[in-house]
């Protein structure tokens, strides 16, 4: 099952959406309203809905297949609540999160660090963040080969934690078993063919494919 989770950043930040690819649509707070306004299904609406007017909130609640309403004063963000619910309900699903970047910096950091949360660790290989310019996937220690996505130009290896024995192969810029002692981004790398490979033995890595506007 392929699930699209839509957070509250403006739709102008979204990537192109092929609705036929997705089996289930989740709107996080204002993301649910954006889905409805653009004619997409809304299978699940999650959030405290504090960014919506009373009229907008009624429309979302009335049209959603399921509603998970939270109190404004809570420990988790609406996006965290949505992902936890989705992975509990569909533990084998592939999840794409959009509308999570391009707005407030505190929201951006909160969403970027989702990949560091132990509760989401079992699902990292089936979870991707996307916007109109970027695609981000998380990796735990191992050996990997990745494929260049259409229209993407740049490739970044972002160490979200200290990373041990990082090696980059088949990229424009290479590394050989480097220990990275603090969070660091090896940005503006590039594919030299349609694939690239890398390996590391400890830590968590985010690999970003991106393009200019």
KEDO-312001 format. One record per residue (C-alpha): x negated, y negated, z negated; chain; residue number from 0. Coordinates in steps of 0.001 Angstrom, whole numbers, plus 500000, padded with zeros to 6 digits. Layout:
N
+--------+--------+--------+--------+------+
:      u :      v :      w : lumtor : pase :
+--------+--------+--------+--------+------+
:      X :      Y :      Z :      A :  NUM :
...
+--------+--------+--------+--------+------+
***
This chain:
213
+--------+--------+--------+--------+------+
:      u :      v :      w : lumtor : pase :
+--------+--------+--------+--------+------+
: 500000 : 500000 : 500000 :      A :    0 :
: 498804 : 496493 : 500896 :      A :    1 :
: 499881 : 493701 : 498560 :      A :    2 :
: 499617 : 489944 : 499106 :      A :    3 :
: 499374 : 487834 : 495954 :      A :    4 :
: 499872 : 484109 : 496530 :      A :    5 :
: 498736 : 481614 : 493898 :      A :    6 :
: 499641 : 477945 : 493825 :      A :    7 :
: 497057 : 476199 : 496026 :      A :    8 :
: 498453 : 474362 : 499048 :      A :    9 :
: 499340 : 476525 : 502064 :      A :   10 :
: 496890 : 474477 : 504121 :      A :   11 :
: 494166 : 476435 : 502306 :      A :   12 :
: 495634 : 479823 : 503284 :      A :   13 :
: 494113 : 482110 : 505886 :      A :   14 :
: 496288 : 483253 : 508758 :      A :   15 :
: 498848 : 485737 : 507457 :      A :   16 :
: 500038 : 488717 : 509468 :      A :   17 :
: 503085 : 489679 : 507426 :      A :   18 :
: 503294 : 493117 : 509061 :      A :   19 :
: 500029 : 494057 : 507310 :      A :   20 :
: 501555 : 493714 : 503847 :      A :   21 :
: 504093 : 495934 : 502115 :      A :   22 :
: 504712 : 493782 : 499036 :      A :   23 :
: 504580 : 490021 : 498393 :      A :   24 :
: 503878 : 488430 : 495015 :      A :   25 :
: 504286 : 484720 : 494300 :      A :   26 :
: 502379 : 483246 : 491365 :      A :   27 :
: 504151 : 480177 : 489981 :      A :   28 :
: 504392 : 477707 : 492905 :      A :   29 :
: 503069 : 480389 : 495248 :      A :   30 :
: 506495 : 482025 : 495171 :      A :   31 :
: 508148 : 478849 : 496410 :      A :   32 :
: 505562 : 478512 : 499177 :      A :   33 :
: 506291 : 482065 : 500339 :      A :   34 :
: 510025 : 481403 : 500510 :      A :   35 :
: 509590 : 478068 : 502295 :      A :   36 :
: 507588 : 479802 : 505011 :      A :   37 :
: 510013 : 482650 : 505481 :      A :   38 :
: 508042 : 485425 : 503796 :      A :   39 :
: 509562 : 487970 : 501406 :      A :   40 :
: 509209 : 487494 : 497661 :      A :   41 :
: 509233 : 490903 : 496004 :      A :   42 :
: 507851 : 489635 : 492695 :      A :   43 :
: 507635 : 486157 : 491162 :      A :   44 :
: 505267 : 485701 : 488215 :      A :   45 :
: 504508 : 482708 : 486017 :      A :   46 :
: 505766 : 480124 : 483605 :      A :   47 :
: 506977 : 478104 : 486638 :      A :   48 :
: 505946 : 474849 : 485009 :      A :   49 :
: 504852 : 473451 : 488366 :      A :   50 :
: 508387 : 473733 : 489766 :      A :   51 :
: 511367 : 471462 : 489385 :      A :   52 :
: 514486 : 473054 : 487818 :      A :   53 :
: 516029 : 473348 : 491292 :      A :   54 :
: 512919 : 474963 : 492750 :      A :   55 :
: 512671 : 477380 : 489827 :      A :   56 :
: 516293 : 478461 : 490286 :      A :   57 :
: 515664 : 479116 : 493974 :      A :   58 :
: 512616 : 481272 : 493230 :      A :   59 :
: 514344 : 483276 : 490490 :      A :   60 :
: 517475 : 483812 : 492581 :      A :   61 :
: 515600 : 485009 : 495667 :      A :   62 :
: 512830 : 487078 : 494085 :      A :   63 :
: 513293 : 490837 : 493972 :      A :   64 :
: 511780 : 490884 : 490481 :      A :   65 :
: 510801 : 488097 : 488075 :      A :   66 :
: 508135 : 488215 : 485389 :      A :   67 :
: 508528 : 484950 : 483468 :      A :   68 :
: 505878 : 483938 : 480951 :      A :   69 :
: 505759 : 481311 : 478252 :      A :   70 :
: 503662 : 478212 : 479074 :      A :   71 :
: 501573 : 478768 : 475927 :      A :   72 :
: 499726 : 482018 : 476630 :      A :   73 :
: 496240 : 483490 : 476744 :      A :   74 :
: 496297 : 484639 : 480385 :      A :   75 :
: 496715 : 482489 : 483461 :      A :   76 :
: 499682 : 483207 : 485707 :      A :   77 :
: 497306 : 484772 : 488235 :      A :   78 :
: 495826 : 487105 : 485617 :      A :   79 :
: 499325 : 488170 : 484584 :      A :   80 :
: 500286 : 488817 : 488195 :      A :   81 :
: 497224 : 490926 : 488965 :      A :   82 :
: 497550 : 492940 : 485768 :      A :   83 :
: 501200 : 493692 : 486537 :      A :   84 :
: 500444 : 494582 : 490161 :      A :   85 :
: 497585 : 496951 : 489321 :      A :   86 :
: 499629 : 498598 : 486560 :      A :   87 :
: 502554 : 499128 : 488923 :      A :   88 :
: 500513 : 500020 : 492020 :      A :   89 :
: 497111 : 501284 : 490814 :      A :   90 :
: 496109 : 502567 : 494269 :      A :   91 :
: 497075 : 499411 : 496169 :      A :   92 :
: 494811 : 497108 : 498161 :      A :   93 :
: 495322 : 493534 : 496952 :      A :   94 :
: 494621 : 490278 : 498795 :      A :   95 :
: 494739 : 487088 : 496725 :      A :   96 :
: 495278 : 483760 : 498534 :      A :   97 :
: 496159 : 480295 : 497272 :      A :   98 :
: 493545 : 480755 : 494556 :      A :   99 :
: 490958 : 478288 : 495890 :      A :  100 :
: 490928 : 474825 : 497371 :      A :  101 :
: 492565 : 473027 : 494457 :      A :  102 :
: 491545 : 472389 : 490850 :      A :  103 :
: 488034 : 473465 : 489867 :      A :  104 :
: 489183 : 475060 : 486607 :      A :  105 :
: 491568 : 477266 : 488584 :      A :  106 :
: 488808 : 478105 : 491065 :      A :  107 :
: 486432 : 479249 : 488313 :      A :  108 :
: 489153 : 481194 : 486536 :      A :  109 :
: 489984 : 483025 : 489762 :      A :  110 :
: 486342 : 483607 : 490727 :      A :  111 :
: 485661 : 485218 : 487338 :      A :  112 :
: 488540 : 487673 : 487713 :      A :  113 :
: 485964 : 490116 : 489016 :      A :  114 :
: 484121 : 490035 : 485691 :      A :  115 :
: 487096 : 491126 : 483599 :      A :  116 :
: 486842 : 494725 : 482356 :      A :  117 :
: 490560 : 495332 : 482919 :      A :  118 :
: 490124 : 494705 : 486657 :      A :  119 :
: 486875 : 496653 : 487012 :      A :  120 :
: 488563 : 499865 : 488276 :      A :  121 :
: 490141 : 497936 : 491159 :      A :  122 :
: 487277 : 495789 : 492453 :      A :  123 :
: 486720 : 497862 : 495580 :      A :  124 :
: 490337 : 497182 : 496647 :      A :  125 :
: 490547 : 493481 : 495807 :      A :  126 :
: 489686 : 490502 : 498044 :      A :  127 :
: 490079 : 486709 : 497735 :      A :  128 :
: 490726 : 484811 : 500962 :      A :  129 :
: 491319 : 481281 : 502150 :      A :  130 :
: 491108 : 479498 : 505494 :      A :  131 :
: 487292 : 479515 : 505449 :      A :  132 :
: 486210 : 482285 : 503095 :      A :  133 :
: 486552 : 485955 : 502287 :      A :  134 :
: 485171 : 487201 : 498945 :      A :  135 :
: 484747 : 490775 : 497742 :      A :  136 :
: 483287 : 492090 : 494487 :      A :  137 :
: 480714 : 494860 : 494184 :      A :  138 :
: 479409 : 496941 : 491292 :      A :  139 :
: 475987 : 498662 : 491408 :      A :  140 :
: 475355 : 500886 : 494406 :      A :  141 :
: 474355 : 500980 : 498080 :      A :  142 :
: 476667 : 499293 : 500569 :      A :  143 :
: 477166 : 498539 : 504247 :      A :  144 :
: 479556 : 495726 : 505174 :      A :  145 :
: 481030 : 494604 : 508491 :      A :  146 :
: 481156 : 491129 : 509926 :      A :  147 :
: 484658 : 489687 : 509911 :      A :  148 :
: 485906 : 487949 : 513064 :      A :  149 :
: 485135 : 484210 : 513255 :      A :  150 :
: 482991 : 484268 : 510106 :      A :  151 :
: 479467 : 482861 : 510495 :      A :  152 :
: 477811 : 482799 : 507067 :      A :  153 :
: 477057 : 485508 : 504534 :      A :  154 :
: 476365 : 484848 : 500845 :      A :  155 :
: 475289 : 487221 : 498105 :      A :  156 :
: 476412 : 485678 : 494812 :      A :  157 :
: 475105 : 487171 : 491582 :      A :  158 :
: 477903 : 486554 : 489084 :      A :  159 :
: 475801 : 488133 : 486330 :      A :  160 :
: 472134 : 489017 : 486018 :      A :  161 :
: 471476 : 491566 : 488776 :      A :  162 :
: 468714 : 494187 : 488893 :      A :  163 :
: 466851 : 495503 : 491942 :      A :  164 :
: 468755 : 493488 : 494533 :      A :  165 :
: 467732 : 494365 : 498093 :      A :  166 :
: 469199 : 492792 : 501238 :      A :  167 :
: 468826 : 494577 : 504569 :      A :  168 :
: 469882 : 493739 : 508137 :      A :  169 :
: 470571 : 490104 : 507230 :      A :  170 :
: 468771 : 487022 : 508517 :      A :  171 :
: 467067 : 486618 : 505123 :      A :  172 :
: 465917 : 489722 : 503263 :      A :  173 :
: 465134 : 490708 : 499684 :      A :  174 :
: 463334 : 493715 : 498270 :      A :  175 :
: 464257 : 494893 : 494766 :      A :  176 :
: 464489 : 491452 : 493170 :      A :  177 :
: 465670 : 491049 : 489572 :      A :  178 :
: 467983 : 488032 : 489304 :      A :  179 :
: 467993 : 486838 : 485700 :      A :  180 :
: 470922 : 484389 : 485823 :      A :  181 :
: 473985 : 483746 : 487988 :      A :  182 :
: 472697 : 482681 : 491398 :      A :  183 :
: 473958 : 482453 : 494972 :      A :  184 :
: 471860 : 483514 : 497933 :      A :  185 :
: 473899 : 481293 : 500227 :      A :  186 :
: 473847 : 480587 : 503974 :      A :  187 :
: 472567 : 483987 : 504984 :      A :  188 :
: 473834 : 485446 : 508255 :      A :  189 :
: 474490 : 488748 : 509973 :      A :  190 :
: 471998 : 489699 : 512685 :      A :  191 :
: 474260 : 492481 : 514003 :      A :  192 :
: 477850 : 493429 : 513262 :      A :  193 :
: 476831 : 495024 : 509950 :      A :  194 :
: 474611 : 494265 : 506964 :      A :  195 :
: 473603 : 496353 : 503981 :      A :  196 :
: 472470 : 495770 : 500412 :      A :  197 :
: 471865 : 497569 : 497144 :      A :  198 :
: 471437 : 496791 : 493446 :      A :  199 :
: 471327 : 498780 : 490225 :      A :  200 :
: 472886 : 496510 : 487570 :      A :  201 :
: 475326 : 493601 : 487465 :      A :  202 :
: 478244 : 492338 : 489533 :      A :  203 :
: 477882 : 490797 : 492972 :      A :  204 :
: 480341 : 488745 : 495000 :      A :  205 :
: 479766 : 488865 : 498746 :      A :  206 :
: 481262 : 485955 : 500656 :      A :  207 :
: 481763 : 485688 : 504394 :      A :  208 :
: 482578 : 482121 : 505437 :      A :  209 :
: 482796 : 479610 : 508254 :      A :  210 :
: 482796 : 475833 : 508670 :      A :  211 :
: 486018 : 473991 : 509333 :      A :  212 :
+--------+--------+--------+--------+------+
***
